[in-house]
Amino acid sequence: LDVTRARLAKNYKLRWYPDITHTVRCQYPVPWFDPAWGVTLGREPVNPRPIDYAGIYRTGYRFTDGFLTYSDGIHDDFNKNLWSALGWQPEGDVREIALDYSRYFFRPDLAEAGADALFALETNWRGSLADNSSVDGTLLQWQQLEQKLPLGKGGWRADMHVMRAYYDAYTRHRLIYETELQRLVFAQLGEAARLGAGAAVKQARETLARATSQPVRKEWLSKLDAQAESLFKEVGYQTRMERYHASGSERGVVMDFVNYPLNDRWWLEDQFDRIDKLADNGAKLKRIEDLCRWENLPEGSFYDDVGNVGRSPHAPKLLYAIDALRLQRDLPAPGQRWFGENRRNIRYAWHGYLNWPSPMIYTGLDPRARYTIRLFGQGISPLKVDGVRAKLIRKEEPAEENQEQEFEVAPEHLADGRIELSWERFDESHLNWRQWHYITELWLMKQPGQ
């Protein structure tokens, strides 16, 4: 906004058109949105963002002559109130705005509890979901409010925020559960030589299937179904496409994606189908071994799921929107691909990506060892090691907009036991943004025998 205002002739006014309604693939995305949110809640969930939007507003309003917010529904109701209040009093206290909201729309005696609970929903989205133990605390806050504002009697604003709190907690528990199921799957596959390929794959399939045959927190899912039905009847809130007539899969249909896999289940099931079709048991065992090596790294190696906030230890991160906006070129946040309601046999890691990762620093390397860099991305990656363009030594055919590539780490870069990976930027403005270069997974591999 500051650049636009500086370039625009003074006799023209500049009206702001801020997007207060979306969370990802938008003007002001939640930085480092956990992929579990991206594939379930998506672009248009209930999304109070008091801290993020207050920071954005206060940074930009001086360069504009008022605003007209971009909204696609009722899910951003708190944000509408926040921006309206800041429009009158830009430096107004954000907590006071939240107190006014809950005092007026919930109940006067619930002002403090309601304000705290609204802030808590935003905190649910900071950082790694699996590691964010406050999510259950947020649900407890809303459950206490729910006792005083029963479903259908406290107003749709209270109801939809209660629903978000249950959805968040359900998703976190499901993520933890399905991550553990996948760990068990690889332990079972590791016994394939002893059990036999067919028996190991059969056992692994059954373990993966527990996500649906033995689901976690069924009572919360039943609660979510009841809340979705009540909100549709009460105010026409469309959380499903077919049942509630929503216009598209990105349009807030959170209940259609409430059980979207949060591990590699679909990809692994596809791999198992391919293994079952192999005639030779030795070939089956070799393919199982290859599967187990994806993240079971040789000692001294490193792995980053570069678009996943909880699994990218070498990627620098800014978790507050205003910081991410100010430094988006130097410390970019990932984007997330959208596959809609159709089953895609891809790795879970391929939902998130970074177009141009910030420099990634690795220390404690063995100067006498040989290392290579393996990655998946769109287009041949312009990777540099310590500022020098890396030599591509292997590439596979692209699959699902991802191409496996391997690069050499020259011995001279290892002398101090430290390397820095960076990416040479080039102009892609002639391409649709979906075709831009990106990376989804990266391994720094210490070669065996080194």
C-alpha positions as CSV (number, residue, x, y, z in Angstrom):
1,L,0.0,0.0,0.0
2,D,2.8,2.4,0.8
3,V,4.4,1.9,-2.7
4,T,1.0,2.2,-4.4
5,R,0.2,5.4,-2.6
6,A,3.7,6.9,-3.4
7,R,3.3,6.1,-7.1
8,L,-0.3,7.3,-7.3
9,A,-0.9,11.0,-8.2
10,K,-2.0,12.9,-5.1
11,N,-5.3,14.0,-6.6
12,Y,-6.5,10.3,-6.7
13,K,-7.9,8.7,-3.6
14,L,-7.0,5.1,-2.8
15,R,-9.7,2.8,-1.3
16,W,-8.6,-0.3,0.4
17,Y,-10.3,-3.6,-0.6
18,P,-8.9,-6.0,2.1
19,D,-9.7,-9.7,2.1
20,I,-10.9,-10.5,5.6
21,T,-12.7,-13.7,4.6
22,H,-10.1,-16.2,3.5
23,T,-7.3,-18.1,5.3
24,V,-5.1,-19.6,2.5
25,R,-4.6,-18.8,-1.3
26,C,-5.6,-15.2,-0.6
27,Q,-4.4,-11.7,0.1
28,Y,-3.7,-12.2,3.8
29,P,-3.1,-15.9,4.4
30,V,-2.5,-17.3,7.9
31,P,1.3,-17.7,7.8
32,W,2.5,-21.2,8.1
33,F,-1.0,-22.6,8.2
34,D,-0.7,-26.2,9.3
35,P,-1.5,-28.5,6.3
36,A,-4.1,-30.2,8.5
37,W,-6.1,-26.9,8.5
38,G,-5.5,-26.5,4.8
39,V,-7.1,-29.8,3.8
40,T,-10.0,-29.6,6.3
41,L,-11.0,-26.1,7.2
42,G,-9.7,-24.8,3.8
43,R,-10.2,-21.2,2.7
44,E,-13.5,-20.1,4.3
45,P,-13.9,-21.4,7.9
46,V,-15.1,-19.4,10.8
47,N,-12.0,-17.3,11.2
48,P,-11.7,-14.6,13.9
49,R,-8.2,-13.1,13.6
50,P,-8.1,-10.1,16.1
51,I,-4.3,-9.9,16.4
52,D,-3.4,-10.5,12.7
53,Y,-6.0,-8.2,11.2
54,A,-5.4,-5.4,13.7
55,G,-1.7,-5.5,12.8
56,I,-2.5,-5.4,9.1
57,Y,-5.0,-2.6,9.5
58,R,-2.7,-0.4,11.5
59,T,0.1,-0.8,9.0
60,G,-2.0,0.1,6.0
61,Y,-4.7,2.5,6.8
62,R,-2.6,5.6,6.7
63,F,-2.1,5.1,2.9
64,T,-5.7,4.7,2.1
65,D,-9.0,6.7,2.1
66,G,-11.2,4.2,3.7
67,F,-12.0,0.6,2.9
68,L,-14.6,-1.8,1.6
69,T,-13.9,-5.3,3.0
70,Y,-14.1,-8.4,0.8
71,S,-16.4,-10.9,2.5
72,D,-17.9,-14.2,1.2
73,G,-20.3,-15.1,4.0
74,I,-21.0,-15.1,7.8
75,H,-17.9,-17.0,8.8
76,D,-15.9,-13.8,9.1
77,D,-18.5,-12.0,11.2
78,F,-16.0,-11.0,14.0
79,N,-13.6,-9.7,11.4
80,K,-16.3,-7.4,10.0
81,N,-16.9,-5.9,13.4
82,L,-13.1,-5.6,14.0
83,W,-12.5,-3.7,10.8
84,S,-15.5,-1.5,11.3
85,A,-14.4,-0.5,14.8
86,L,-10.8,0.1,13.7
87,G,-12.2,2.3,10.9
88,W,-13.6,4.6,13.5
89,Q,-10.7,4.3,15.9
90,P,-7.5,2.9,14.3
91,E,-5.6,2.7,17.5
92,G,-8.5,1.3,19.5
93,D,-7.8,-1.5,21.9
94,V,-8.4,-4.9,20.1
95,R,-9.4,-6.6,23.3
96,E,-12.0,-3.9,24.0
97,I,-13.4,-4.6,20.5
98,A,-13.7,-8.3,21.3
99,L,-15.3,-7.5,24.6
100,D,-17.9,-5.3,22.9
101,Y,-18.6,-8.1,20.4
102,S,-19.2,-10.8,23.0
103,R,-21.0,-8.4,25.3
104,Y,-23.5,-7.5,22.6
105,F,-23.8,-10.7,20.6
106,F,-23.4,-13.3,23.4
107,R,-24.4,-11.9,26.8
108,P,-23.2,-8.9,28.9
109,D,-22.0,-11.1,31.7
110,L,-20.0,-13.3,29.3
111,A,-18.0,-10.4,27.8
112,E,-14.6,-11.4,29.2
113,A,-15.0,-15.1,28.7
114,G,-16.2,-14.6,25.1
115,A,-13.4,-12.2,24.2
116,D,-10.8,-14.6,25.6
117,A,-12.4,-17.5,23.6
118,L,-12.3,-15.5,20.4
119,F,-8.6,-14.8,20.8
120,A,-8.0,-18.4,21.6
121,L,-9.5,-19.5,18.3
122,E,-6.8,-17.4,16.5
123,T,-4.1,-18.9,18.7
124,N,-5.2,-22.4,17.6
125,W,-3.8,-21.6,14.2
126,R,-0.3,-20.5,15.4
127,G,2.4,-23.0,14.5
128,S,2.2,-26.8,14.5
129,L,-1.2,-28.2,15.2
130,A,0.1,-31.5,16.8
131,D,2.3,-29.5,19.2
132,N,-0.3,-26.9,20.0
133,S,-1.7,-28.1,23.3
134,S,-3.8,-25.0,23.8
135,V,-6.3,-26.3,21.2
136,D,-8.0,-28.5,23.9
137,G,-8.0,-25.5,26.3
138,T,-9.8,-23.4,23.6
139,L,-12.4,-26.1,23.4
140,L,-12.9,-26.1,27.2
141,Q,-13.4,-22.3,27.1
142,W,-16.1,-22.6,24.4
143,Q,-17.7,-25.6,26.2
144,Q,-18.1,-23.4,29.3
145,L,-19.7,-20.7,27.2
146,E,-21.9,-23.4,25.5
147,Q,-23.4,-24.4,28.8
148,K,-24.7,-20.8,29.2
149,L,-25.5,-20.4,25.5
150,P,-27.1,-23.7,24.4
151,L,-27.1,-24.6,20.7
152,G,-29.8,-22.7,18.9
153,K,-30.5,-20.4,21.8
154,G,-27.4,-18.3,22.1
155,G,-27.5,-17.0,18.5
156,W,-25.7,-18.2,15.4
157,R,-22.6,-16.2,16.2
158,A,-22.0,-18.1,19.4
159,D,-23.0,-21.4,17.7
160,M,-20.5,-21.2,14.8
161,H,-17.6,-20.3,17.1
162,V,-18.4,-23.2,19.3
163,M,-18.4,-25.4,16.2
164,R,-15.0,-24.2,15.2
165,A,-13.6,-25.0,18.6
166,Y,-14.9,-28.6,18.4
167,Y,-13.6,-28.9,14.8
168,D,-10.2,-27.7,15.8
169,A,-9.9,-30.2,18.7
170,Y,-11.3,-33.0,16.7
171,T,-8.8,-32.3,13.9
172,R,-5.8,-32.2,16.3
173,H,-6.7,-35.5,17.9
174,R,-7.2,-37.1,14.5
175,L,-3.9,-35.8,13.3
176,I,-2.1,-37.2,16.3
177,Y,-3.9,-40.5,15.9
178,E,-3.4,-40.9,12.2
179,T,0.3,-39.9,12.5
180,E,0.7,-42.8,15.0
181,L,-1.1,-45.2,12.7
182,Q,1.3,-44.4,9.9
183,R,4.3,-45.0,12.3
184,L,2.8,-48.4,13.0
185,V,2.4,-49.1,9.3
186,F,6.1,-48.5,8.6
187,A,7.0,-50.7,11.6
188,Q,4.9,-53.5,10.1
189,L,6.4,-53.0,6.7
190,G,9.8,-53.2,8.3
191,E,8.9,-56.9,9.2
192,A,8.1,-57.8,5.5
193,A,11.2,-60.0,5.1
194,R,10.1,-62.1,8.1
195,L,6.3,-62.0,7.5
196,G,6.3,-62.1,3.8
197,A,5.4,-59.2,1.5
198,G,1.7,-60.1,1.2
199,A,1.2,-60.5,4.9
200,A,3.0,-57.3,5.7
201,V,1.0,-55.3,3.2
202,K,-2.3,-56.8,4.4
203,Q,-1.4,-55.9,8.0
204,A,-0.4,-52.3,7.0
205,R,-3.7,-51.9,5.1
206,E,-5.7,-52.9,8.1
207,T,-3.7,-50.5,10.3
208,L,-4.3,-47.5,7.9
209,A,-8.0,-48.4,7.8
210,R,-8.4,-47.9,11.5
211,A,-8.7,-44.2,10.8
212,T,-12.3,-45.0,9.6
213,S,-13.0,-48.4,11.2
214,Q,-11.9,-47.3,14.7
215,P,-12.1,-43.5,14.5
216,V,-11.0,-41.2,17.2
217,R,-13.4,-38.9,19.2
218,K,-16.6,-40.1,17.6
219,E,-18.6,-38.1,20.0
220,W,-17.1,-34.8,18.8
221,L,-17.8,-35.8,15.2
222,S,-21.5,-36.4,16.1
223,K,-21.5,-33.0,17.8
224,L,-20.2,-31.3,14.7
225,D,-22.9,-32.9,12.6
226,A,-25.6,-31.7,14.9
227,Q,-24.0,-28.2,15.0
228,A,-23.8,-28.1,11.2
229,E,-27.5,-29.1,10.9
230,S,-28.6,-26.5,13.4
231,L,-26.7,-23.7,11.8
232,F,-28.1,-24.5,8.4
233,K,-31.6,-24.4,9.7
234,E,-31.0,-21.3,11.8
235,V,-29.2,-19.1,9.4
236,G,-28.4,-21.0,6.2
237,Y,-24.8,-21.8,7.0
238,Q,-23.6,-24.1,4.2
239,T,-21.0,-26.4,5.5
240,R,-21.7,-29.2,3.0
241,M,-22.1,-29.0,-0.8
242,E,-24.8,-31.6,-1.4
243,R,-26.8,-31.5,1.8
244,Y,-26.6,-27.7,2.3
245,H,-26.3,-26.6,-1.3
246,A,-22.9,-24.8,-1.1
247,S,-21.6,-23.5,-4.4
248,G,-18.2,-25.1,-4.4
249,S,-15.7,-27.2,-2.5
250,E,-13.6,-24.2,-1.4
251,R,-16.7,-22.3,-0.1
252,G,-16.6,-23.2,3.6
253,V,-17.8,-26.8,3.2
254,V,-15.8,-27.8,6.2
255,M,-18.0,-30.8,7.0
256,D,-17.3,-32.4,3.6
257,F,-13.6,-32.5,4.6
258,V,-13.8,-33.1,8.3
259,N,-12.3,-36.6,7.8
260,Y,-9.8,-35.9,5.0
261,P,-6.7,-38.1,5.6
262,L,-4.0,-36.4,7.7
263,N,-1.4,-38.9,6.8
264,D,-0.2,-40.7,3.6
265,R,-3.1,-43.2,3.6
266,W,-4.3,-42.6,0.1
267,W,-0.8,-42.6,-1.3
268,L,0.2,-45.7,0.6
269,E,-2.9,-47.6,-0.4
270,D,-2.1,-46.8,-4.1
271,Q,1.5,-48.1,-3.5
272,F,0.1,-51.2,-1.9
273,D,-2.1,-51.8,-5.0
274,R,1.0,-51.6,-7.2
275,I,3.0,-54.0,-4.9
276,D,0.2,-56.5,-4.9
277,K,0.3,-56.6,-8.7
278,L,4.0,-57.6,-8.8
279,A,4.5,-61.3,-9.5
280,D,7.9,-61.7,-7.9
281,N,8.1,-61.7,-4.1
282,G,11.6,-60.3,-4.3
283,A,10.4,-57.3,-6.3
284,K,7.6,-56.8,-3.7
285,L,10.1,-56.7,-0.9
286,K,12.4,-54.3,-2.8
287,R,9.4,-51.9,-3.3
288,I,8.5,-52.1,0.4
289,E,12.0,-51.4,1.3
290,D,12.0,-48.3,-0.9
291,L,8.8,-47.1,0.8
292,C,10.3,-47.5,4.2
293,R,13.3,-45.3,3.1
294,W,11.2,-42.2,2.3
295,E,11.7,-40.8,5.8
296,N,13.7,-43.5,7.5
297,L,17.0,-41.7,6.9
298,P,20.6,-42.9,7.2
299,E,22.3,-41.6,10.3
300,G,23.6,-38.1,9.9
301,S,20.9,-37.1,7.3
302,F,18.1,-34.5,7.5
303,Y,14.6,-34.2,6.2
304,D,12.2,-31.2,5.7
305,D,8.6,-31.3,4.7
306,V,9.2,-27.7,3.6
307,G,5.5,-26.6,3.5
308,N,4.6,-28.1,6.9
309,V,5.2,-25.8,9.9
310,G,5.7,-28.8,12.2
311,R,8.1,-30.8,10.0
312,S,10.4,-28.2,8.5
313,P,13.1,-27.6,11.1
314,H,15.5,-25.9,8.7
315,A,13.0,-23.4,7.3
316,P,12.9,-20.0,9.1
317,K,9.3,-19.0,10.1
318,L,7.3,-15.9,11.0
319,L,3.9,-16.9,12.6
320,Y,2.3,-13.5,12.8
321,A,0.6,-12.1,9.6
322,I,2.0,-8.6,9.8
323,D,5.6,-9.8,10.2
324,A,5.1,-12.3,7.4
325,L,3.8,-9.5,5.1
326,R,6.6,-7.1,5.9
327,L,9.3,-9.8,5.2
328,Q,7.5,-12.0,2.7
329,R,10.4,-11.8,0.2
330,D,13.1,-12.6,2.7
331,L,11.2,-15.1,4.9
332,P,8.3,-16.4,2.7
333,A,5.6,-18.6,4.1
334,P,4.3,-21.7,2.2
335,G,1.3,-22.0,0.1
336,Q,-1.1,-25.0,-0.1
337,R,-2.5,-26.9,-3.1
338,W,-6.2,-27.6,-3.2
339,F,-7.4,-30.9,-4.5
340,G,-11.1,-30.6,-3.6
341,E,-13.3,-33.5,-3.0
342,N,-11.5,-35.9,-5.4
343,R,-9.2,-38.5,-4.0
344,R,-5.6,-38.0,-5.1
345,N,-3.0,-40.6,-4.5
346,I,-0.3,-38.2,-3.4
347,R,1.9,-37.8,-0.4
348,Y,0.5,-35.7,2.4
349,A,3.6,-33.5,2.2
350,W,2.7,-32.5,-1.4
351,H,-0.2,-30.4,-0.2
352,G,2.1,-27.7,1.1
353,Y,5.0,-26.0,-0.8
354,L,7.4,-23.1,-0.8
355,N,8.0,-21.2,-4.1
356,W,11.4,-19.8,-3.0
357,P,12.5,-21.1,0.4
358,S,14.5,-18.9,2.7
359,P,18.1,-20.0,3.1
360,M,18.2,-23.3,4.9
361,I,21.3,-23.9,7.1
362,Y,22.7,-27.3,8.1
363,T,25.4,-27.7,10.7
364,G,27.3,-30.5,12.3
365,L,28.0,-32.2,9.0
366,D,30.9,-34.6,8.5
367,P,33.6,-33.0,6.3
368,R,34.9,-36.4,5.3
369,A,31.5,-37.8,4.2
370,R,29.7,-37.5,0.9
371,Y,26.2,-35.8,0.8
372,T,23.6,-35.4,-1.8
373,I,20.4,-33.3,-1.8
374,R,17.2,-35.0,-2.9
375,L,14.0,-33.0,-3.4
376,F,10.6,-32.9,-4.9
377,G,9.4,-29.8,-6.7
378,Q,7.8,-28.3,-9.7
379,G,10.3,-27.6,-12.4
380,I,14.1,-28.2,-12.1
381,S,15.1,-26.5,-8.9
382,P,17.6,-23.6,-9.2
383,L,19.3,-24.8,-6.0
384,K,22.5,-23.3,-4.7
385,V,24.9,-24.6,-2.1
386,D,26.8,-21.9,-0.3
387,G,25.9,-19.5,-3.1
388,V,27.1,-21.8,-5.9
389,R,24.6,-23.4,-8.3
390,A,24.3,-27.1,-7.4
391,K,25.0,-29.8,-10.0
392,L,22.0,-31.9,-10.9
393,I,22.9,-35.6,-10.9
394,R,19.5,-37.3,-11.3
395,K,16.0,-36.4,-12.2
396,E,12.8,-38.5,-12.6
397,E,9.8,-37.9,-14.7
398,P,7.2,-35.4,-13.2
399,A,4.2,-36.9,-11.4
400,E,1.3,-35.0,-9.8
401,E,3.1,-31.7,-10.5
402,N,6.1,-32.9,-8.6
403,Q,9.5,-34.0,-9.9
404,E,12.1,-36.0,-8.0
405,Q,15.6,-34.5,-8.3
406,E,19.0,-35.1,-6.8
407,F,21.9,-32.7,-6.5
408,E,25.6,-33.1,-5.6
409,V,27.1,-31.4,-2.6
410,A,30.7,-30.6,-3.6
411,P,33.4,-31.7,-1.0
412,E,34.7,-28.1,-0.7
413,H,31.4,-27.0,0.8
414,L,31.7,-29.4,3.7
415,A,35.1,-28.3,5.0
416,D,33.6,-26.3,7.9
417,G,30.8,-28.9,8.6
418,R,28.2,-26.3,7.5
419,I,26.3,-25.6,4.3
420,E,23.6,-23.1,3.3
421,L,21.0,-24.0,0.7
422,S,19.4,-21.1,-1.2
423,W,17.5,-20.7,-4.5
424,E,18.3,-18.5,-7.4
425,R,15.3,-16.4,-8.3
426,F,14.0,-15.9,-11.8
427,D,11.1,-14.1,-13.4
428,E,8.0,-16.2,-13.7
429,S,5.5,-13.4,-14.2
430,H,4.5,-14.7,-17.6
431,L,3.2,-17.9,-16.0
432,N,0.0,-18.6,-14.0
433,W,1.0,-18.8,-10.3
434,R,0.1,-22.5,-10.2
435,Q,2.9,-23.1,-12.7
436,W,5.6,-21.3,-10.7
437,H,8.6,-23.2,-9.3
438,Y,8.1,-24.7,-5.8
439,I,9.5,-27.4,-3.5
440,T,7.5,-29.8,-1.3
441,E,10.1,-32.1,0.3
442,L,13.9,-32.0,0.7
443,W,16.5,-34.4,2.1
444,L,20.1,-33.8,2.8
445,M,21.4,-37.3,2.6
446,K,24.6,-38.6,4.0
447,Q,25.6,-41.4,1.7
448,P,26.0,-44.9,3.2
449,G,29.5,-46.1,4.1
450,Q,30.7,-42.5,4.6
